[in-house]
Amino acid sequence: MNYRHSFHAGNVADVFKHVVLVLVLRALHKKDTPFCVVDTHAGSGVYQLERLGEFEQGIGLIWPERERWPVLADYLSVIEKLNGKAGIKYYPGSPFIIREYLRPQDRAVFMELQPGEYVNLKTNFNGIKNISVHHVDAWSSFKAFVPLRENRGMVLMDPPFEAANEFDNVVAALKQGARHWRNGIYMVWYPFKSRMMVRKFHQAVRALKMEAQAIEFMTLPDDVENRLNGSSIVLINAPWGVMDALRELLSPLAVGLAGASGKPEVRFVDLRGSYTA
Ligand SMILES: C[S@@+](CC[C@H](N)C(=O)[O-])C[C@H]1O[C@@H](n2cnc3c(N)ncnc32)[C@H](O)[C@@H]1O
């Protein structure tokens, strides 16, 4: 495997995002019919953890005490696949996690724009029959991949939110999805930096009139604007049982990751119907 060094890999946001991802993938196994997962912003797939990296406040807090976390067994077993049972050196990105959940009848599409990340991604998943890797801009290529021919599966959108208009890109893709593949599962991760931008995004998701929920996972107080106090996921058409499982496991996880000086809080926001601010 080609490991990309990363300061951010395995941080609090990754743990939250990947725990949710594993629950959705696990739920897709409830039926034998094939599914497809589109990962629009895939990254390189696997990361070598850096000393003093952000993982120390993320997976680094959970891993040494993993027997205390039976509810995270599926997620932790993917990490164990990379590291064995001893210390943690590597962290799986979303493509690695998705690959672990593909059955012979399923497939995945990975998109990545940054050339270095793409080369690693391509190398890591080369020759796997049911995985295709594309060096493309996810936003302009979205229409080429969605709707999925299986009519079953999910689209994961995990952009870097470096561009000022990233929420607009996400909303445009969701609108396209709502129009052409209404029964798809959509999972969008976003940073909880600006309350105003999040509110505007929620308003746009409500306007889709789909089965949408936002899950806000905070480990630091959220009254300071423009700081990564936490992150959120909008989940549209969550498979049956996933929201209940999240309600049970995310609060203790936030407590476990917040540390002594943090402020753990998990909020669920119903984004169905019309918007009232
Ligand atoms: C937050 S990282 C993805 C992490 C990955 N989803 C995971 O959970 O392991 C975002 C990735 O999107 C890539 N990217 C940025 N803009 C893109 C675009 N327009 N289309 C496709 N990929 C893009 C970046 O190079 C980066 O690797």
PDBQT file of the ligand as one rigid body, heavy atoms in Angstrom, charges set to zero:
ROOT
HETATM    1  C1  LIG A 301     -11.141  15.699   3.216  1.00  0.00    +0.000 C 
HETATM    2  S1  LIG A 301     -10.199  14.934   1.966  1.00  0.00    +0.000 S 
HETATM    3  C2  LIG A 301     -11.027  13.420   1.703  1.00  0.00    +0.000 C 
HETATM    4  C3  LIG A 301     -10.843  12.380   2.752  1.00  0.00    +0.000 C 
HETATM    5  C4  LIG A 301     -11.523  11.069   2.484  1.00  0.00    +0.000 C 
HETATM    6  N1  LIG A 301     -12.901  11.220   2.049  1.00  0.00    +0.000 N 
HETATM    7  C5  LIG A 301     -11.479  10.216   3.724  1.00  0.00    +0.000 C 
HETATM    8  O1  LIG A 301     -12.465  10.200   4.504  1.00  0.00    +0.000 OA
HETATM    9  O2  LIG A 301     -10.484   9.535   3.925  1.00  0.00    +0.000 OA
HETATM   10  C6  LIG A 301     -10.706  15.815   0.544  1.00  0.00    +0.000 C 
HETATM   11  C7  LIG A 301     -10.053  15.331  -0.738  1.00  0.00    +0.000 C 
HETATM   12  O3  LIG A 301     -10.733  15.935  -1.845  1.00  0.00    +0.000 OA
HETATM   13  C8  LIG A 301      -9.784  16.215  -2.860  1.00  0.00    +0.000 C 
HETATM   14  N2  LIG A 301     -10.407  17.221  -3.741  1.00  0.00    +0.000 N 
HETATM   15  C9  LIG A 301     -10.424  18.575  -3.572  1.00  0.00    +0.000 A 
HETATM   16  N3  LIG A 301     -11.198  19.135  -4.518  1.00  0.00    +0.000 NA
HETATM   17  C10 LIG A 301     -11.691  18.133  -5.287  1.00  0.00    +0.000 A 
HETATM   18  C11 LIG A 301     -12.589  18.082  -6.391  1.00  0.00    +0.000 A 
HETATM   19  N4  LIG A 301     -13.136  19.205  -6.905  1.00  0.00    +0.000 N 
HETATM   20  N5  LIG A 301     -12.897  16.879  -6.923  1.00  0.00    +0.000 NA
HETATM   21  C12 LIG A 301     -12.356  15.741  -6.413  1.00  0.00    +0.000 A 
HETATM   22  N6  LIG A 301     -11.511  15.722  -5.360  1.00  0.00    +0.000 NA
HETATM   23  C13 LIG A 301     -11.184  16.905  -4.798  1.00  0.00    +0.000 A 
HETATM   24  C14 LIG A 301      -8.560  16.654  -2.094  1.00  0.00    +0.000 C 
HETATM   25  O4  LIG A 301      -7.394  16.517  -2.874  1.00  0.00    +0.000 OA
HETATM   26  C15 LIG A 301      -8.594  15.692  -0.883  1.00  0.00    +0.000 C 
HETATM   27  O5  LIG A 301      -7.846  14.537  -1.142  1.00  0.00    +0.000 OA
ENDROOT
TORSDOF 0
